[in-house]
Amino acid sequence: MSDFDFHRRLSAVEREINKLKDGYQELDSVVDPKGWIGESFELLDKDVEEVKQEISQLRQEVNGKLDAILQYLTGMNKN
């Protein structure tokens, strides 16, 4: 094997190693909890908590209105 062939082959191996490193880093950033998957779960949790709070507020409003309606219809106070 000549020097030229050796250097060409060495260069090809270096390129392949760099491709593998880049692929590993990309995969690591996707799977890593600090990557975009972890970020999406955090945003999803935040949205779910906001919806829960809105539902809780609506439930309290509805309960208050229902109490007022029942008091009006029955003439009885809750206490």
C-alpha positions as CSV (number, residue, x, y, z in Angstrom):
1,M,0.0,0.0,0.0
2,S,1.4,3.4,-1.0
3,D,1.5,6.4,1.2
4,F,-1.2,8.0,-1.0
5,D,-3.5,5.1,-0.5
6,F,-2.8,5.0,3.2
7,H,-3.6,8.7,3.7
8,R,-6.7,8.4,1.5
9,R,-8.0,5.5,3.6
10,L,-7.1,7.3,6.8
11,S,-9.0,10.3,5.7
12,A,-12.0,8.1,4.9
13,V,-11.9,6.5,8.3
14,E,-11.7,10.0,10.0
15,R,-14.8,11.1,8.0
16,E,-16.7,8.0,9.1
17,I,-15.7,8.6,12.8
18,N,-16.8,12.2,12.6
19,K,-20.2,11.1,11.1
20,L,-20.6,8.7,14.0
21,K,-19.8,11.4,16.5
22,D,-22.2,13.8,15.0
23,G,-25.0,11.1,14.9
24,Y,-24.3,10.2,18.5
25,Q,-24.5,13.9,19.6
26,E,-27.8,14.3,17.7
27,L,-29.2,11.2,19.3
28,D,-28.0,12.2,22.7
29,S,-29.7,15.6,22.4
30,V,-33.0,14.0,21.4
31,V,-33.0,11.3,24.1
32,D,-31.5,13.5,26.8
33,P,-34.2,14.7,29.2
34,K,-32.8,18.2,28.7
35,G,-33.3,17.9,25.0
36,W,-36.4,18.7,23.0
37,I,-38.4,15.6,24.2
38,G,-37.9,16.6,27.9
39,E,-38.8,20.2,27.0
40,S,-42.0,19.1,25.3
41,F,-43.0,17.1,28.4
42,E,-42.4,20.1,30.6
43,L,-44.5,22.3,28.3
44,L,-47.3,19.7,28.3
45,D,-47.3,19.5,32.1
46,K,-47.5,23.3,32.3
47,D,-50.5,23.2,29.9
48,V,-52.2,20.5,31.9
49,E,-51.8,22.4,35.1
50,E,-53.3,25.5,33.5
51,V,-56.3,23.5,32.3
52,K,-56.8,22.0,35.8
53,Q,-56.8,25.5,37.3
54,E,-59.3,26.7,34.8
55,I,-61.6,23.7,35.4
56,S,-61.3,24.3,39.2
57,Q,-62.3,27.9,38.8
58,L,-65.2,27.0,36.6
59,R,-66.4,24.3,39.0
60,Q,-66.4,26.9,41.8
61,E,-68.4,29.3,39.7
62,V,-70.9,26.7,38.7
63,N,-71.3,25.5,42.3
64,G,-71.9,29.0,43.5
65,K,-74.5,29.6,40.8
66,L,-76.2,26.3,41.6
67,D,-76.3,27.2,45.3
68,A,-78.0,30.5,44.4
69,I,-80.5,28.8,42.1
70,L,-81.3,26.2,44.8
71,Q,-81.8,28.9,47.4
72,Y,-84.1,30.8,45.1
73,L,-86.1,27.7,44.2
74,T,-86.4,26.3,47.7
75,G,-86.2,29.4,49.8
76,M,-83.8,27.6,52.1
77,N,-80.5,28.9,53.1
78,K,-77.5,26.5,52.9
79,N,-76.6,27.3,56.6
